[in-house]
Amino acid sequence: MKEEELPGYWFRSSRFEIEPGEDSRTNPNLYGRQPANWLRREFVKLGYDVEDVIAEDWGWCVMCQREPFYLWIGCGSVVDFRAAEANDHPPPKEQILWHVFPAAERPFWKYLFRRKPAVSAAFTKLNQQLNTVLENSADIELLSEETVDEILDTFRYDEVPQATQYDDGNQFVVRSGLRWVLAVFSFLFAFIMVLHGTGSPSPYFSYAFGFFCAAIGITSIATGRVRQFFGSLVGITVFAAGLWYLYSEITAGQAVSGSASEPSVLNAVFFLGVFGIPGLMYAWSARFGFKRPVSKDASGPH
C-alpha cells in the first residue's frame, strides 16, 4: 500500500508542449507526458533505473523503482473539470498549471507474510531531489501555496487538483487493493475454466468464460487504451448476455418468479438494466480504445 505522499509542487513553464492526442491515454484534458519524460531523464541522471513513463487515469507516472517498494512521481496538468468540455483545445503551454508529487508505495500482496521495508528515507530523498530539479530549472516557475489556492479557487476546486486527487491515502489504497484482489480472483477463475475445458467434449463455453474472466482481470489493473479495449469487451459481453437472458425468458420462461435467484422476464429486465446497458454505454464511450483522440488539432496548443 502507499505509505507516503506529499501535496507536491505546482509550476508553470514554457518548456513543455502538449502532444497531439496524448490525453487519449489518460482522460480528456489531462496532459503531462513531456514533463513526465523530462523528469524521467533527470532522475536517470541521478542514478535511478527509471522505466518509461506510464499513462494513468489522472496523468503520468514516473516509476523510479519497484524493488523493494514502489517509488514514483506523479505528473499532470490541472484543469477545471466543471467548466472544461471534452473537445476543448489544449491551452497555450505558458498558461498550463502543472502539478508533480512524489509517492512511495508498498504493494500489500508482496508483504502479506514478510516484514515490510522502511520507505521514509528513500521517500524523503526523492522529494528533496524533485524539489532541487525543479528549483534549478530556469524555465520553470514554481508557485507558492497562496498562488495555487487562488488559482484553484477560480477553478472552483474544494482542495487539490482533480487530476491528482485521491481523496486521501487510505481511499487510494482501498481502490488499488480492491482492483488487484478482483484481478487475482478473475485470473484464478480464468485458469480454472481453462482447466475445466481441457479434455472436455465441448470446451468452448469454458474457454469463452475463461477469456471473459481474464478480460475482467486485465481491465482491473491495466490503464489507458488497454483498459478501454478489455473493458469494452467485458461491457459488450455483459450486454449480449443480458439480451440473451431476456430473449430466453420471453420465449420460454415465466414473467415473474418468486425469487431474484430464479429466472424470469422481470429478473432478465433487471439484469439488462443494471448491468447490460451500463456495459454497453461504457463500450460506446471507450470504443475499445480506438476512438479518435479528443485533441485532434495537430498544429499545437491554442
C-alpha positions in Angstrom: 0.0 0.0 0.0 1.0 3.6 -0.5 2.8 4.8 2.7 4.0 8.2 1.8 2.7 11.1 -0.4 3.1 14.9 -0.3 1.0 17.5 -1.9 3.8 18.2 -4.3 4.7 21.2 -6.4 2.8 23.4 -8.8 4.5 25.3 -11.6 4.2 26.9 -15.0 6.7 26.6 -17.8 7.2 27.5 -21.5 9.3 24.3 -21.8 6.7 21.7 -22.3 4.4 21.2 -25.3 1.2 19.1 -25.2 1.5 16.2 -27.7 -1.5 15.8 -30.0 -3.9 13.1 -28.7 -1.9 12.4 -25.5 -5.0 12.6 -23.3 -6.5 9.7 -25.1 -4.2 7.6 -22.9 -5.3 9.3 -19.7 -8.5 11.3 -19.5 -9.7 14.2 -21.7 -7.9 17.5 -20.9 -5.3 15.8 -18.7 -1.8 16.2 -20.0 1.8 15.8 -18.8 3.7 13.4 -21.0 6.5 15.8 -21.8 7.2 17.0 -18.2 7.0 13.3 -17.1 9.6 12.3 -19.7 11.8 15.3 -18.7 11.6 14.2 -15.1 12.4 10.7 -16.2 15.6 11.9 -17.9 16.6 14.0 -14.9 16.2 11.1 -12.4 18.1 8.7 -14.7 21.0 11.2 -14.3 20.5 10.9 -10.5 21.1 7.2 -10.7 17.5 5.8 -10.7 16.6 3.0 -13.1 13.5 4.8 -14.3 11.0 3.0 -16.5 9.2 4.5 -19.5 6.5 6.8 -18.2 3.2 5.2 -17.5 -0.2 6.6 -18.5 -2.7 6.7 -15.7 -6.3 8.0 -15.4 -5.1 11.1 -13.6 -1.9 11.8 -15.6 1.5 10.3 -15.9 3.6 8.2 -13.6 7.4 8.3 -13.5 8.3 5.0 -11.9 11.7 5.4 -10.3 12.0 2.0 -8.7 9.9 -1.1 -8.0 12.1 -3.0 -5.5 11.9 -3.4 -2.6 8.9 -0.9 -2.9 7.5 1.4 -5.5 9.0 4.9 -5.6 7.4 7.2 -8.1 6.5 10.7 -9.2 3.0 11.7 -10.4 2.8 14.3 -13.1 -0.2 16.0 -14.7 -1.9 19.2 -15.7 -4.6 20.9 -13.6 -7.9 21.5 -15.3 -11.3 22.9 -14.2 -13.4 19.9 -14.9 -16.6 21.7 -14.1 -16.0 24.2 -17.0 -14.0 22.0 -19.4 -15.5 20.3 -22.4 -14.2 17.0 -23.9 -13.5 18.7 -27.2 -11.7 21.7 -25.8 -8.4 22.6 -27.5 -5.3 22.4 -25.2 -4.4 25.8 -23.7 -1.2 27.6 -24.6 1.7 26.0 -22.8 2.6 29.1 -20.8 -0.9 29.0 -19.2 -0.9 25.4 -18.1 -0.7 24.7 -14.4 1.4 21.6 -13.9 1.4 19.5 -10.7 4.0 16.9 -9.7 4.2 15.0 -6.5 6.4 12.1 -5.0 4.9 8.9 -3.7 6.1 5.7 -2.1 4.0 2.6 -2.2 4.4 -0.9 -0.7 2.1 -3.3 -2.6 0.2 -5.2 0.0 0.4 -8.5 -1.8 4.2 -8.5 -1.6 4.3 -8.2 2.2 1.5 -10.4 3.5 3.9 -12.8 5.1 7.1 -10.9 5.4 8.5 -7.8 7.0 7.7 -4.5 5.2 10.8 -2.4 4.2 11.1 1.1 5.5 10.2 3.8 2.9 10.7 7.1 4.8 14.4 7.7 4.0 14.0 6.9 0.3 10.9 8.9 0.0 12.4 11.9 1.7 15.4 11.7 -0.6 13.1 11.5 -3.7 11.2 14.6 -2.6 14.3 16.6 -1.9 15.7 15.6 -5.3 12.4 16.5 -7.0 12.5 19.9 -5.3 16.1 20.5 -6.4 15.4 19.5 -10.0 12.5 21.9 -10.2 14.3 24.8 -8.5 17.4 24.5 -10.7 15.4 24.7 -13.9 15.4 28.3 -15.2 12.4 27.8 -17.4 10.2 26.5 -14.5 8.2 28.9 -12.3 7.4 27.3 -9.0 4.2 28.7 -7.5 3.5 29.4 -3.8 0.7 27.7 -1.9 -1.2 31.1 -1.8 -1.0 31.5 -5.6 -2.1 27.9 -6.1 -5.0 28.4 -3.7 -6.1 31.4 -5.7 -6.0 29.6 -9.0 -7.9 26.6 -7.6 -10.5 28.9 -6.2 -11.1 30.2 -9.7 -11.4 26.6 -10.8 -14.0 26.0 -8.1 -12.0 23.2 -6.6 -12.5 22.4 -2.9 -8.9 21.4 -2.2 -6.5 19.9 -4.6 -6.5 19.4 -8.4 -8.8 16.7 -9.6 -6.0 15.4 -11.8 -4.2 14.1 -8.8 -6.9 14.0 -6.1 -7.1 10.7 -4.2 -9.4 11.9 -1.5 -6.9 10.6 1.0 -4.2 7.9 1.0 -6.4 5.3 2.6 -9.0 5.5 -0.1 -6.4 5.3 -2.7 -5.0 2.1 -1.1 -8.5 0.6 -0.8 -9.3 1.3 -4.5 -5.9 0.0 -5.6 -6.1 -3.0 -3.4 -9.6 -4.0 -4.4 -8.6 -3.7 -8.1 -5.8 -6.2 -7.5 -8.0 -8.5 -5.5 -10.5 -8.5 -8.3 -7.8 -9.2 -10.8 -6.3 -12.1 -8.9 -9.7 -13.8 -8.5 -10.5 -13.1 -12.1 -7.3 -14.7 -13.4 -7.9 -17.6 -11.0 -11.3 -18.3 -12.3 -10.0 -18.0 -15.9 -7.3 -20.6 -15.1 -9.9 -22.9 -13.6 -12.2 -22.6 -16.6 -9.4 -23.4 -19.0 -8.6 -26.5 -16.9 -12.2 -27.4 -16.9 -12.4 -27.1 -20.7 -9.3 -29.1 -21.4 -10.3 -32.6 -22.4 -14.0 -31.8 -22.3 -16.1 -32.9 -25.3 -17.4 -29.3 -25.6 -14.7 -27.0 -24.2 -15.7 -23.8 -26.0 -18.0 -22.4 -23.3 -15.4 -23.0 -20.6 -12.8 -21.3 -22.8 -15.0 -18.4 -23.6 -15.9 -17.9 -19.9 -12.3 -18.1 -19.0 -11.4 -15.4 -21.5 -14.2 -13.3 -20.1 -12.8 -13.7 -16.6 -9.3 -12.8 -17.9 -10.6 -9.7 -19.6 -12.1 -8.6 -16.2 -8.7 -9.1 -14.6 -6.9 -7.2 -17.3 -9.4 -4.3 -17.1 -8.9 -4.2 -13.3 -5.1 -3.5 -13.4 -4.5 -2.0 -16.9 -4.5 1.6 -17.8 -5.2 3.8 -20.9 -6.2 2.1 -24.2 -5.6 -1.4 -22.8 -8.2 -0.9 -20.1 -10.6 0.6 -22.6 -10.2 -2.3 -25.0 -10.7 -5.1 -22.5 -13.3 -3.1 -20.6 -15.3 -2.7 -23.8 -15.1 -6.4 -24.4 -16.5 -7.0 -20.9 -19.2 -4.4 -21.4 -20.3 -5.8 -24.7 -20.3 -9.4 -23.3 -22.4 -8.4 -20.3 -24.9 -6.6 -22.6 -25.1 -9.5 -25.0 -25.6 -11.9 -22.1 -28.4 -9.7 -20.8 -30.1 -9.7 -24.2 -29.8 -13.5 -24.5 -31.2 -13.9 -20.9 -34.2 -11.6 -21.7 -34.9 -13.4 -25.1 -34.8 -16.8 -23.5 -37.2 -15.8 -20.7 -39.6 -14.2 -23.1 -39.7 -17.2 -25.4 -39.7 -20.0 -22.8 -39.7 -18.6 -19.3 -42.2 -17.1 -16.8 -43.0 -13.4 -16.4 -42.4 -13.2 -12.7 -40.6 -15.6 -10.3 -40.9 -15.9 -6.6 -37.2 -15.1 -6.0 -34.4 -13.0 -7.5 -32.4 -16.1 -8.0 -35.0 -17.8 -10.2 -35.1 -16.9 -13.9 -37.9 -14.7 -15.1 -38.7 -12.0 -17.6 -38.7 -9.4 -14.7 -35.3 -10.6 -13.5 -33.9 -10.5 -17.0 -35.1 -6.9 -17.5 -33.5 -6.0 -14.1 -30.2 -7.7 -15.2 -30.2 -5.9 -18.5 -30.9 -2.5 -16.9 -28.5 -2.8 -14.0 -25.6 -4.5 -15.8 -26.2 -4.8 -19.5 -27.0 -1.3 -20.5 -24.2 0.3 -18.4 -21.8 -2.2 -20.0 -22.9 -1.1 -23.5 -22.6 2.6 -22.5 -19.1 2.1 -21.3 -18.1 0.2 -24.5 -19.6 3.0 -26.6 -17.8 5.7 -24.7 -14.4 3.8 -24.7 -14.8 2.4 -28.2 -12.4 -0.4 -27.5 -9.6 2.2 -27.1 -9.7 3.1 -30.8 -11.7 6.2 -30.5 -10.2 9.3 -32.1 -8.2 11.4 -29.7 -10.0 14.3 -28.2 -7.2 16.7 -29.1 -7.4 16.3 -32.8 -5.6 19.5 -33.9 -2.0 18.6 -34.6 -0.9 22.2 -35.1 -0.1 22.6 -31.4 -1.6 24.4 -28.4 -4.1 27.1 -29.0 
